[in-house]
């Protein structure tokens, strides 16, 4: 666990606001977990959820939110931006790689 590291991800203001609302009062899973799963032909799928801190996690403070991820996932998430979008037919978190 190392909160001194620069976070590989960023949260937009709208994503941070929604996460803070969802984390309120959550004592069993007080961290936002960001990760990846899969691989192979279809690439990786991004994961987002709430969890407890584990021994092999890196810990970051992003916009006042405690964010955890497995050390090995950092290379797949480097530079990723997480946004929360709400439309007339759907709402949810979106992972995107900002243009350089």
N, CA, C and O atoms as a DFTB+ gen file, in Angstrom:
400 C
 N C O
     1  1       0.858      -1.179       0.000
     2  2       0.000       0.000       0.000
     3  2       0.893       1.228       0.000
     4  3       1.798       1.358       0.824
     5  1       0.625       2.117      -0.929
     6  2       1.453       3.308      -1.004
     7  2       0.628       4.452      -1.544
     8  3       0.359       4.516      -2.743
     9  1       0.222       5.357      -0.670
    10  2      -0.602       6.474      -1.096
    11  2       0.233       7.622      -1.644
    12  3      -0.321       8.627      -2.091
    13  1       1.575       7.491      -1.618
    14  2       2.434       8.551      -2.125
    15  2       2.583       8.474      -3.645
    16  3       2.975       9.452      -4.281
    17  1       2.275       7.328      -4.221
    18  2       2.373       7.170      -5.670
    19  2       1.374       8.059      -6.388
    20  3       0.284       8.331      -5.886
    21  1       1.766       8.503      -7.568
    22  2       0.858       9.263      -8.418
    23  2      -0.174       8.282      -8.971
    24  3       0.180       7.207      -9.456
    25  1      -1.416       8.646      -8.896
    26  2      -2.482       7.763      -9.330
    27  2      -2.452       7.560     -10.842
    28  3      -2.274       8.519     -11.594
    29  1      -2.623       6.329     -11.286
    30  2      -2.664       6.080     -12.730
    31  2      -3.995       6.500     -13.361
    32  3      -4.101       6.565     -14.586
    33  1      -5.002       6.783     -12.544
    34  2      -6.318       7.158     -13.080
    35  2      -6.753       8.520     -12.563
    36  3      -6.196       9.041     -11.596
    37  1      -7.746       9.082     -13.215
    38  2      -8.370      10.326     -12.779
    39  2      -9.880      10.121     -12.756
    40  3     -10.419       9.348     -13.549
    41  1     -10.554      10.807     -11.854
    42  2     -12.014      10.812     -11.800
    43  2     -12.491      12.197     -12.212
    44  3     -11.954      13.203     -11.747
    45  1     -13.494      12.258     -13.079
    46  2     -14.066      13.562     -13.391
    47  2     -14.866      14.029     -12.181
    48  3     -15.144      13.245     -11.275
    49  1     -15.233      15.301     -12.169
    50  2     -16.000      15.854     -11.055
    51  2     -17.325      15.118     -10.887
    52  3     -17.739      14.850      -9.758
    53  1     -17.996      14.788     -11.985
    54  2     -19.287      14.095     -11.868
    55  2     -19.107      12.677     -11.340
    56  3     -19.928      12.208     -10.552
    57  1     -18.049      11.984     -11.759
    58  2     -17.795      10.633     -11.247
    59  2     -17.469      10.687      -9.762
    60  3     -17.967       9.867      -8.991
    61  1     -16.632      11.648      -9.348
    62  2     -16.256      11.766      -7.938
    63  2     -17.478      12.048      -7.072
    64  3     -17.599      11.500      -5.976
    65  1     -18.374      12.887      -7.546
    66  2     -19.577      13.218      -6.788
    67  2     -20.460      11.984      -6.564
    68  3     -20.957      11.764      -5.460
    69  1     -20.649      11.188      -7.611
    70  2     -21.485       9.985      -7.493
    71  2     -20.821       8.964      -6.572
    72  3     -21.491       8.356      -5.737
    73  1     -19.519       8.772      -6.715
    74  2     -18.804       7.809      -5.869
    75  2     -18.899       8.220      -4.401
    76  3     -19.144       7.378      -3.537
    77  1     -18.708       9.498      -4.116
    78  2     -18.811       9.967      -2.726
    79  2     -20.196       9.687      -2.149
    80  3     -20.316       9.302      -0.986
    81  1     -21.233       9.875      -2.946
    82  2     -22.597       9.585      -2.482
    83  2     -22.756       8.099      -2.195
    84  3     -23.353       7.720      -1.188
    85  1     -22.226       7.258      -3.077
    86  2     -22.354       5.808      -2.909
    87  2     -21.531       5.285      -1.731
    88  3     -21.913       4.297      -1.104
    89  1     -20.415       5.933      -1.426
    90  2     -19.553       5.494      -0.328
    91  2     -20.068       5.900       1.047
    92  3     -19.651       5.315       2.046
    93  1     -20.949       6.871       1.129
    94  2     -21.436       7.352       2.418
    95  2     -22.014       6.205       3.242
    96  3     -22.926       5.501       2.808
    97  1     -21.466       6.038       4.427
    98  2     -21.978       5.033       5.352
    99  2     -21.566       3.609       5.036
   100  3     -22.000       2.684       5.722
   101  1     -20.746       3.404       4.024
   102  2     -20.323       2.057       3.660
   103  2     -19.090       1.694       4.480
   104  3     -17.970       2.048       4.112
   105  1     -19.294       0.991       5.586
   106  2     -18.179       0.646       6.464
   107  2     -17.561      -0.711       6.124
   108  3     -16.410      -0.961       6.480
   109  1     -18.290      -1.583       5.453
   110  2     -17.759      -2.902       5.106
   111  2     -16.875      -2.854       3.867
   112  3     -15.937      -3.643       3.747
   113  1     -17.158      -1.951       2.956
   114  2     -16.380      -1.804       1.726
   115  2     -16.132      -0.314       1.489
   116  3     -16.738       0.284       0.601
   117  1     -15.237       0.285       2.288
   118  2     -15.082       1.743       2.267
   119  2     -14.140       2.287       1.189
   120  3     -13.788       3.466       1.230
   121  1     -13.725       1.463       0.234
   122  2     -12.803       1.890      -0.808
   123  2     -13.417       1.676      -2.186
   124  3     -14.178       0.730      -2.394
   125  1     -13.085       2.553      -3.120
   126  2     -13.462       2.349      -4.512
   127  2     -12.380       1.492      -5.141
   128  3     -11.213       1.883      -5.165
   129  1     -12.759       0.319      -5.654
   130  2     -11.793      -0.564      -6.323
   131  2     -11.921      -0.382      -7.823
   132  3     -13.014      -0.462      -8.384
   133  1     -10.781      -0.136      -8.466
   134  2     -10.701      -0.016      -9.910
   135  2      -9.765      -1.116     -10.387
   136  3      -8.703      -1.327      -9.800
   137  1     -10.154      -1.821     -11.453
   138  2      -9.309      -2.904     -11.929
   139  2      -9.647      -3.317     -13.338
   140  3     -10.466      -2.700     -14.019
   141  1      -8.990      -4.379     -13.751
   142  2      -9.222      -4.951     -15.070
   143  2      -9.393      -6.452     -14.921
   144  3      -8.950      -7.051     -13.941
   145  1     -10.042      -7.046     -15.908
   146  2     -10.126      -8.504     -15.960
   147  2     -10.090      -8.918     -17.413
   148  3     -10.327      -8.114     -18.314
   149  1      -9.789     -10.181     -17.623
   150  2      -9.781     -10.696     -18.983
   151  2      -8.432     -10.587     -19.633
   152  3      -7.391     -10.658     -18.981
   153  1      -8.472     -10.414     -20.917
   154  2      -7.273     -10.414     -21.735
   155  2      -7.562     -11.239     -22.970
   156  3      -8.724     -11.431     -23.330
   157  1      -6.547     -11.718     -23.607
   158  2      -6.748     -12.535     -24.795
   159  2      -7.239     -11.723     -25.980
   160  3      -6.906     -10.546     -26.114
   161  1      -8.020     -12.342     -26.827
   162  2      -8.465     -11.731     -28.086
   163  2      -9.321     -10.489     -27.888
   164  3      -9.215      -9.537     -28.662
   165  1     -10.155     -10.483     -26.879
   166  2     -11.081      -9.361     -26.709
   167  2     -10.513      -8.234     -25.860
   168  3     -11.215      -7.259     -25.592
   169  1      -9.267      -8.341     -25.434
   170  2      -8.656      -7.292     -24.626
   171  2      -9.090      -7.367     -23.179
   172  3      -9.499      -8.425     -22.701
   173  1      -9.003      -6.245     -22.478
   174  2      -9.351      -6.222     -21.067
   175  2     -10.698      -5.542     -20.868
   176  3     -11.118      -4.710     -21.674
   177  1     -11.357      -5.906     -19.795
   178  2     -12.602      -5.255     -19.380
   179  2     -12.290      -4.505     -18.089
   180  3     -11.590      -5.024     -17.220
   181  1     -12.799      -3.308     -17.967
   182  2     -12.556      -2.487     -16.787
   183  2     -13.603      -2.777     -15.730
   184  3     -14.772      -3.006     -16.042
   185  1     -13.167      -2.766     -14.461
   186  2     -14.052      -3.059     -13.340
   187  2     -14.053      -1.888     -12.369
   188  3     -13.052      -1.191     -12.202
   189  1     -15.199      -1.693     -11.737
   190  2     -15.365      -0.637     -10.750
   191  2     -16.312      -1.167      -9.686
   192  3     -17.368      -1.706     -10.016
   193  1     -15.955      -1.024      -8.422
   194  2     -16.821      -1.505      -7.352
   195  2     -16.315      -0.999      -6.009
   196  3     -15.388      -0.191      -5.946
   197  1     -16.921      -1.476      -4.953
   198  2     -16.531      -1.093      -3.596
   199  2     -16.016      -2.324      -2.888
   200  3     -16.577      -3.410      -3.028
   201  1     -14.930      -2.153      -2.114
   202  2     -14.260      -3.309      -1.534
   203  2     -13.475      -2.876      -0.304
   204  3     -13.353      -1.688      -0.005
   205  1     -12.952      -3.865       0.394
   206  2     -12.053      -3.632       1.519
   207  2     -10.616      -3.672       1.011
   208  3     -10.340      -4.274      -0.028
   209  1      -9.722      -3.048       1.723
   210  2      -8.307      -2.996       1.371
   211  2      -7.676      -4.362       1.585
   212  3      -7.901      -5.004       2.611
   213  1      -6.875      -4.809       0.604
   214  2      -6.170      -6.080       0.709
   215  2      -4.669      -5.824       0.694
   216  3      -4.216      -4.751       0.295
   217  1      -3.915      -6.801       1.126
   218  2      -2.477      -6.645       1.288
   219  2      -1.759      -6.262      -0.007
   220  3      -0.792      -5.501       0.038
   221  1      -2.200      -6.763      -1.144
   222  2      -1.500      -6.504      -2.408
   223  2      -2.108      -5.343      -3.197
   224  3      -1.940      -5.265      -4.414
   225  1      -2.812      -4.444      -2.509
   226  2      -3.419      -3.276      -3.155
   227  2      -2.513      -2.057      -3.047
   228  3      -1.769      -1.894      -2.079
   229  1      -2.596      -1.209      -4.063
   230  2      -2.056       0.144      -3.975
   231  2      -3.221       1.028      -3.560
   232  3      -4.354       0.808      -3.988
   233  1      -2.950       2.023      -2.733
   234  2      -3.971       2.932      -2.235
   235  2      -3.663       4.339      -2.713
   236  3      -2.531       4.811      -2.599
   237  1      -4.683       5.011      -3.254
   238  2      -4.545       6.376      -3.750
   239  2      -5.677       7.225      -3.193
   240  3      -6.771       6.727      -2.928
   241  1      -5.403       8.511      -3.020
   242  2      -6.449       9.459      -2.669
   243  2      -6.726      10.270      -3.931
   244  3      -5.877      11.043      -4.376
   245  1      -7.911      10.093      -4.504
   246  2      -8.281      10.796      -5.729
   247  2      -9.538      11.604      -5.441
   248  3     -10.604      11.042      -5.189
   249  1      -9.408      12.908      -5.480
   250  2     -10.534      13.812      -5.215
   251  2     -11.172      13.535      -3.856
   252  3     -12.386      13.661      -3.697
   253  1     -10.342      13.154      -2.871
   254  2     -10.847      12.866      -1.533
   255  2     -11.474      11.493      -1.393
   256  3     -12.110      11.205      -0.379
   257  1     -11.307      10.641      -2.396
   258  2     -11.881       9.292      -2.386
   259  2     -10.751       8.281      -2.239
   260  3      -9.774       8.347      -2.984
   261  1     -10.863       7.338      -1.287
   262  2      -9.849       6.298      -1.173
   263  2     -10.053       5.259      -2.279
   264  3     -11.058       4.549      -2.301
   265  1      -9.083       5.184      -3.196
   266  2      -9.169       4.297      -4.352
   267  2      -8.098       3.223      -4.224
   268  3      -6.939       3.522      -3.939
   269  1      -8.495       1.968      -4.437
   270  2      -7.555       0.856      -4.373
   271  2      -7.535       0.119      -5.700
   272  3      -8.524       0.079      -6.433
   273  1      -6.364      -0.468      -5.988
   274  2      -6.242      -1.332      -7.153
   275  2      -5.076      -2.274      -6.937
   276  3      -4.136      -1.968      -6.204
   277  1      -5.150      -3.406      -7.575
   278  2      -4.047      -4.357      -7.520
   279  2      -2.842      -3.745      -8.213
   280  3      -2.986      -3.064      -9.228
   281  1      -1.658      -3.985      -7.671
   282  2      -0.437      -3.423      -8.235
   283  2      -0.292      -3.756      -9.718
   284  3       0.123      -2.907     -10.507
   285  1      -0.627      -4.969     -10.093
   286  2      -0.463      -5.421     -11.477
   287  2      -1.425      -4.735     -12.445
   288  3      -1.189      -4.763     -13.653
   289  1      -2.491      -4.124     -11.957
   290  2      -3.473      -3.497     -12.837
   291  2      -3.069      -2.089     -13.264
   292  3      -3.609      -1.561     -14.236
   293  1      -2.127      -1.479     -12.549
   294  2      -1.727      -0.109     -12.830
   295  2      -1.287       0.113     -14.265
   296  3      -1.599       1.150     -14.851
   297  1      -0.572      -0.835     -14.840
   298  2      -0.079      -0.673     -16.207
   299  2      -1.219      -0.631     -17.227
   300  3      -1.078      -0.009     -18.280
   301  1      -2.337      -1.278     -16.930
   302  2      -3.482      -1.279     -17.848
   303  2      -4.359      -0.041     -17.668
   304  3      -5.114       0.331     -18.566
   305  1      -4.253       0.588     -16.508
   306  2      -5.112       1.725     -16.185
   307  2      -4.409       3.076     -16.329
   308  3      -5.046       4.119     -16.183
   309  1      -3.121       3.070     -16.609
   310  2      -2.334       4.308     -16.665
   311  2      -2.957       5.321     -17.624
   312  3      -3.158       5.039     -18.805
   313  1      -3.258       6.511     -17.089
   314  2      -3.824       7.591     -17.895
   315  2      -5.331       7.525     -18.089
   316  3      -5.909       8.396     -18.739
   317  1      -5.972       6.509     -17.535
   318  2      -7.413       6.326     -17.721
   319  2      -8.202       7.388     -16.953
   320  3      -7.835       7.780     -15.844
   321  1      -9.279       7.836     -17.563
   322  2     -10.197       8.775     -16.921
   323  2     -11.540       8.072     -16.744
   324  3     -12.043       7.428     -17.665
   325  1     -12.107       8.204     -15.557
   326  2     -13.420       7.613     -15.281
   327  2     -14.412       8.752     -15.134
   328  3     -14.214       9.672     -14.340
   329  1     -15.476       8.674     -15.907
   330  2     -16.509       9.704     -15.916
   331  2     -17.838       9.048     -15.557
   332  3     -18.000       7.835     -15.685
   333  1     -18.773       9.856     -15.112
   334  2     -20.147       9.394     -14.889
   335  2     -21.027      10.179     -15.845
   336  3     -21.061      11.409     -15.809
   337  1     -21.734       9.459     -16.696
   338  2     -22.603      10.098     -17.674
   339  2     -24.042       9.690     -17.416
   340  3     -24.339       8.538     -17.099
   341  1     -24.924      10.666     -17.561
   342  2     -26.342      10.406     -17.351
   343  2     -27.110      10.951     -18.549
   344  3     -27.071      12.145     -18.845
   345  1     -27.810      10.046     -19.229
   346  2     -28.621      10.430     -20.376
   347  2     -30.071      10.132     -20.119
   348  3     -30.442       9.696     -19.029
   349  1     -30.887      10.362     -21.107
   350  2     -32.320      10.121     -20.948
   351  2     -32.653       8.636     -20.867
   352  3     -33.686       8.266     -20.309
   353  1     -31.794       7.780     -21.417
   354  2     -32.099       6.353     -21.423
   355  2     -31.156       5.495     -20.578
   356  3     -31.439       4.321     -20.341
   357  1     -30.040       6.068     -20.123
   358  2     -29.096       5.280     -19.329
   359  2     -28.167       6.191     -18.552
   360  3     -27.990       7.363     -18.885
   361  1     -27.574       5.625     -17.505
   362  2     -26.589       6.337     -16.705
   363  2     -25.543       5.333     -16.243
   364  3     -25.853       4.166     -16.005
   365  1     -24.307       5.793     -16.119
   366  2     -23.281       4.893     -15.625
   367  2     -21.888       5.462     -15.761
   368  3     -21.681       6.554     -16.291
   369  1     -20.941       4.690     -15.266
   370  2     -19.549       5.078     -15.309
   371  2     -18.954       4.666     -16.653
   372  3     -19.271       3.607     -17.193
   373  1     -18.088       5.524     -17.175
   374  2     -17.458       5.301     -18.463
   375  2     -15.942       5.433     -18.293
   376  3     -15.461       6.413     -17.725
   377  1     -15.205       4.459     -18.780
   378  2     -13.749       4.503     -18.777
   379  2     -13.302       5.013     -20.139
   380  3     -13.781       4.547     -21.173
   381  1     -12.385       5.968     -20.136
   382  2     -11.864       6.433     -21.418
   383  2     -10.416       6.861     -21.274
   384  3      -9.979       7.345     -20.230
   385  1      -9.702       6.665     -22.351
   386  2      -8.310       7.068     -22.443
   387  2      -8.278       8.413     -23.128
   388  3      -8.502       8.488     -24.336
   389  1      -7.999       9.505     -22.377
   390  2      -7.988      10.833     -23.004
   391  2      -6.921      10.927     -24.102
   392  3      -5.858      10.312     -24.018
   393  1      -7.236      11.705     -25.116
   394  2      -6.291      11.916     -26.202
   395  2      -5.081      12.687     -25.688
   396  3      -5.217      13.599     -24.872
   397  1      -3.934      12.327     -26.156
   398  2      -2.708      13.012     -25.712
   399  2      -2.476      14.270     -26.510
   400  3      -1.495      14.977     -26.279
